Structure formats: C-alpha cells, structure tokens
C-alpha cells in the first residue's frame, strides 16, 4: 500500500479534554477487548508509560473489538508553552465499503438505528459551504446541498484504528497514532485520589488523544482551515474535500435535517450528533476554530460536560469516558462491552478527590490542543493532529500538522 505525507494549512486546533459527568465505574476489562501496543521513545519515564497504559485501559474496559492499536508515545521537553503533541494515521475508503462494514458490524440498538439512517446508495448527501463552486458564489458562507455524486460524496476518511474496528484493515505493526507530552509541566499520574490542584490529568488527557485515534474526528476542520478568509482568498471545489469521517455521517443541523443531509459546513450554526437522521439530538459538536465557535470540530461543544472528547481542560480536572463518548464510538464501528450501560443518565458533575460529586467548575487557565495544518499553492488536507497548549481564556496557539493517507481502494 503506497502512502504519502500531506502537509497542511496551519490553523489552530483545540484538542482539549472534557469534564466527566459520571464517576469511575471500576469496570473490568472484557475478555474480548481492544488492545494497545505502546512504543515509548527513549527516555520516556516509567510514570508516563504507566499513564499511557492506564489511558488505554479506560478504552479497553468499554470496547470489545479484537483490534490492536499501535501508538508511539513520548515524554520529553517540547517547545515552550506546548503541553503535548499528537497525530493519527488515516486511510480513505469508498462510502459503499464503509456502509457495508458498518452494517456488518451492528451489535447494539444504537448501531441498528445508526445504520438505518445512512444512505443505501454508493454516495451520500451533505450540506456544504465555502467552496469555489458554491452556487451561491465563490467561497460563499451560504450553505448548499451537495449531492452530485463526485469524489467528496463517495469517499470516507478513517483513522487506521477505526478501519481496523470495521474490518477494513487488518492488525499489523504500522503506527496508528503518535502522542508525546511535555515533561516541563506538572502532571498527576495517579487518578485514584483525584487530580491535584495545578496539575493536569495525564491519564485523562492521554485517553482523550487516544479517542481521536479511535476515530473521534471531523473533516469539517479541514474545510474550516482551508476556506477563504480576509487574508486568504483561495477556495477549492467541493470534490477536493474528500475528508468526511465516519463520525461526520452522524453530524446534523436543523437545516441539514430539513434536506435529509449531513451538515459538513464551516460556520457557527449548531451542529449535533444524531443517529436517526437528525431527528434526535444526542449531544452538540464544536463547530470550528476559524468560522465556528473557536473550537475544533473534532470535539463535543465546550463547557457542557459532554464527555472526554470535550475541547478544553483545566488543571485539577479529572476526566472520564461517559455515555456520549461511548455512543459516538459505538456508532462509528466500535463494539461496546456488556458491562457498559447503554442508557446511563448524564449529569454535569465531576468526581472530586474524596469520591463525592460536585458541580463542574472551569478554571480560567485551561489547556487545549492546536490543529489542522497547511497547504501551499495546491489544496492538501490534514487530519486530527496537533499540539496541546496552555490556553488563557480562548487564546489558541498554533501548531504544525501532518498526516499519512492512502488512496481509496
């Protein structure tokens, strides 16, 4: 399989972390479980290695796919102000292949509903904007229905880990993701007694980054970072935006629901996760760093305690995988363990060090992860990769980004 490394237009990504609504369940890893193969860089401390293993165990306790995810890990001094760096490997498939794989992978009531909501044709319909061939004008922000069946209507962009879960790719030694955290910050590696004030939850942040590698990504970030702005007038035809992810197949707005299409626009209108064609809103997504709410679209909406895939984290916060995270991973092809409730009630609560619950509070000093990178001259797109950075209020740092992609089969 030939690969190529695409570099991207630099935009700011917010890969942060979420506040948990549900405390630790003490779930036991199922017999058939997701396995992680962590390869540490030279000099990675034993605490960091154990922390990554614990983060992997959080996902292995709720997912049962017989898949091995290979992740390169590191713990070293990074550039000033950078909390961490992360990247994932991605591969493109025809929509028909992904639909068939999702249909064959059904293992829950949510899976059945989700697959029934998808187009049974070889292409899918989307609400789109800011393209060069937008019928409302070159690069127009006004959405239009794109259903012409060209490349972006028939291509799905998956992380290689997600492709493994769907049986589209076998286990092997190829790296699925790379995550490195800075040893210049204060980390709490022991979650058993809560997270120390002023320290970051190493295990929780690592689990967040692993969540992206498992497939919690949105190609909307590529549109958002590669559309005309006041300083860059370049737009591209819609057929070049072949980066709809499996999660994007369940991304809706009230406008897209009305035209029976997914919403793949870059703007600030509300976008939400729905597995029944937009009829039911499960949780809201972030909408983009450039034209949206200031947070990368590959996350839940900020400040709502929607799950570990929330876009920002404050020091002292304990992060947990909750129902919304599990349902999203379930919909895109992962199988849930039997010891995970399908319908746990959500509350915007966080567990403190005594094991009690308290209302979620946000510190002004939070961390976020920067995002999709750059194209020069021609349009090339990046995946969910970025640097974790310390953030004061909503000021975002910039980062470099690259991804490995392969042509559709």
N, C-alpha and C positions, 0 to 999 in steps of 0.2 A: 504494500500500500504506500503510494507516494504521499509525502507530506510537504507542506510549505508553511513558512512562518510569515504571517501577515502583520505589519505594523500599522498602528492607528493614529487617528487624530486624537490628541490629548484632550480629555475632558475630565472633570472632577467626579469621582465616584464616591458614594457614601456606603461602603460596606461596613455597617456598624453592627451592633448586636442588640438584641431585644431584652426587654424585661419579661420575666416569666409570670404567667398568670397562675401556674399550678406548681406546687412544691414537688420535691423529689418523691418518686413513687417507689423507689427501691426495686424496680423491675429487674427480673432475672433475664439474662441474655438467652433467647430461644435456641433450641437445638439447631435449627436451620437459620443461620444468621449471616448478615453482612460481615465481611472480614476486611480489616485494613492492614496493609503492608506498609509500615512507615520506615523510610530510609533516612536516617539522620545524617546531616552534614558533619564533617569533622569538627569537634569542639562543642557540639550540642550537649548541653548539660543533662544529667540524669533526671532532674526535675522536669525539664522541658519534654524529654522523651516520654516520661510517665504521664505528663499532662496531655500530650497528643493521644496517647493510648487511651486515657480516660475519656477524651472527647470522642474518639472512635467508638468506645463502648456505649456512649449515650445513644448513638445512632444504631449500633448493633442490638441494643436492647429493645428497639421498636421496629426494626426492619428485618425481614427473614430471607431475603434473596440470597441465593448461594453465589455471591459475587465477591471478588477480591478487588479492592480499590487500592491502587498503588500511589502513595503520596510521599514526595520528598519533603523533609522537614529540616528546619534550621533554627538556631537561637544564637544570634550574634549581634554585634553592633551594626546598626543600619544608619542611614543618613539622619541628621538632626531633625527631630520632630516626627520621625516615622516610627509608628508603633509596630507595624508589620507589613509584609508583602505577601500576596497570594496570586496564583494563576491556575487555570484549568485547561486541559486539553479538550478540544471539541471536534466533532465529526458530523458531516451532513448526510442526510438520507432523504429519499423521496417521501412525500407525505403518505403515499399509499403504503409504504413499508412500515412507517411509524404507526399508522392507523391499525394495520393488521397486527402489529406487535402489541399494541395497547389492548386490542380486542382479545387476543390470545392470552393476555396476562391478567385478565379480570379475576379478582379474588375477593372483592368486597362489594357491598351495596353501592358505595361511592364509585367504585370502578365501573359498575354496570351503568349507573346514571351518567358518568362522565363520557364513556364511550358512545352511549346513545345520543349524546349531544353533538358529536362530531360529524362532519361531512362524510358521507359514504362514497363520495366521488374521489377522483385522483387529485383534486385540488380543493382549496378552502378559500373562503371569502373573508376579507378583512377591511376594516375602516382604517384609512391611512391619510397622512398629510405630509407637507413639506418636501415633496418630491418634484423633480424637474418637469415631469409630465402630469402634474396635478391639473385636472380640468378647470380648477378654479383660478389657475395662474401659476407661473413658475415659482416653486418653493412656497406656495401658499399654505398658511396655517389652517385654512378651512378643510375639514375632513372630507374625503370622498370614498365611495365604495370601490374597492379594487377586487374585481372578480374576473379578470381577463385570462386567467389560467397560465400566466407566464411563470418564470422561474421562482419568484417570491410567493406565488400561490401554490407551489408544489414542492417546496423544499423546507425541511425542518432541521434545525441546528441543535444537536445534543452534546452534552458533555459525554466523554467516553464512559464515565461511570454510569450515567443514565442509560447509555446504549447497552451496556452490559446487563443492566437490570431488565431491559426489554428483550434480551436475547439477540440483539442486533450485532453484538460484538462479543467475542469470547474473552475469557480471562487470559492475561498474559503479563509480561514484565514491563510493558510500556507505562510510563508515568502518566497518571490521570490528573494529578494536581501537584502543586508545589506551594508550601506555606512556610514562611520564615518570620519569626517575631524578634523584636529588638531586646537585647539584654540590658539596655540602658534605662528601662522603665521598671517600676515596681509592680510585680505580679504576685497574685495569690494562687498557688498551685493546689491548695487544699480546700475543697468546697464543703467539706463535712461540717464545718463550723461557720459557714457564711463567708463573705468576702470582706477582707479588711478595708477600712476606710482609707482612701487614697491609693488603693491597689486595684489592678484590673484582673478580672476573672479569666485566667489563662485557659482553663478547660472550656468555659463557655464560649470564648471568642474563637478558639480553635474549632469547636463544634459548629459555630456559625459559618466559618470559612469552608469547612467540610460540606456543609449544607449546599453551598454554591457548587462545589464539585459534584455533588449528587444530582444536581440539575435545577436548583432554585435560581434560575437566571431568566432574564428577559432581553430579547434582541432589541426592544424599544430603546435601550441605552445606546445602541449603535445608530439608530435613526436620530435620536436626541443629540448625539455628539457629532453627527455628520450632516447637519442641515444648515441652511443659510442663517447667518447672524449679521449683526451690524458690521462686523469686521471680516466676514467671510461670506461672499455672495454665492458660493458654489452649491448647487443642488444636483442630485442624481436621479435617474429614472427609477421607478419603483422596482423594476426587475433586478436591480442590483442589491436590493435589501433582502437577501436570502438568509435571514437570521432569526426567523420565528422559532422560538423554543417550544418544547412540549408544554411548559407552563403557560406560554403565551396563548396556547389553544384554549385556555380557560380564563383569558383576560377580557373583561367586558366593560362596557359603559352603558348608560341608559340609551345613548344614541346608537351604539352598535347593536344592542339587543333589538332595537326597533327595526333594524335592517337585517337581522339574523346573521351577524358577522362578529368576529372577534375585534377588539379595539387595539390597534397597533400604532396609534397616533402618539406624537410627541407634543403634549400640551398639558395644562393643569386641570382639565376636567377629571372628575372622579373615575377611577378605574378599579375594578374589583374582581376577586376570584370567585368564579361560579362554575359549577359542574353540570348545570342543567340549562345551558344556552343563555345564561344571563338572567333567568327568572329569579334565582335565589342568590343573594349577596352573602357570601361566607365571610369575607374579610376584604379590606381595601388595600390596594397596592400603592407604593410610591410611584411618582409619575415622571421623574427625570430631573437631572441636575441643571440642564440648560433651559428648557421650556416648561418644565413641570414644577414640582413642589420643592426643588432643591435637593432631592434625594434620588439616588439611582433607582431606576425602575425595577431592578432585580431584588426588591425587598418589599416587605409589608410597609404600609403607611406608618410614618413615625409618630411617636408619642401616644400610641393607643394600646400598647402592651399586647400586640397581636401574635407574638411568638419570637423564637430565637432569631428569625430572619428579619427582625426589626433593623432599621438602618443606623442606629447610633447606640452607644453605650457610655455610661458614666462610670467613673471609678467607684468601687464599692458595690456595684450591682452584681447580683447572682443571676445567671442566665439559664433558662430551661427550655427544652423542646416541649411544646404544648400541642393541643389538638389541631390548631390551624396549620402548623408546620407539618404534622403527620398527614393531614388530609391532602395537602399540596403534594407531598412526596408520593402518597398513595395514587393520586390522580395521574401522575406522570410516569407511573410504571413500577414503583417500588411496592412491596407487599408488607402489610403491617403484621406485627406479631399478635398472637391471640391474647396476650396479657395487656394489650393496649385497648382501652375503651374507645369505641367509635364516637361516643357522644358524651365526653366529659364536659361538664359545664365550665365556661370560662369566666374568670373574674380578673379584674385588673389589680392583682395582688402580687406581691413579691415576698419570698420567704426570707426572714432575717436570720441572724446567727443563732438565735435561741430556738428556731424551728417554728416560731409563731408567724403570723402573716401581718402585713401592714400595707397601707396604701402605697402604691408606686410613687416615688418622687424622682425628679430629674435634677441632676446637678448641671450647673451652667458649663462645667468643664467636662465635655464628653469626647469620645473618640469616634472616628469614622474612617472608612476606607475609600480612598480615591480610585478612579475607574477607567473606562474605555479610552484608548489612546488615539493614534494619529494616522492620517493619510496625507500624502504629499503628491499633488498632481493628479493622481488617479484615486478612485474610491476603493479603499480597503478597510475591512472592519475588524474590530477586536471583540473578544469575549469578556466574560466577567473575570477580571483580573485587577489587582490594584494594590495600593499601599494603605495600610491602616495609619491614620494620623491623629494627633491630638487636635481637637476642634474647640474653639471658643465660640459659643453660640452657634451660628450657622456658617462660619467662615470655613471653606473647604480648601484643602491642599491639593496640589496637582501631582500626578504620578505618570510613570511610563507604563506601557502595557503592550503585551503581545500574546498571540495565541497560535496554537498549531491546529490547522484544519485539514481535512481531506475532502476530495471531490465527492459529490453524491454518487452512490452506486447505481 
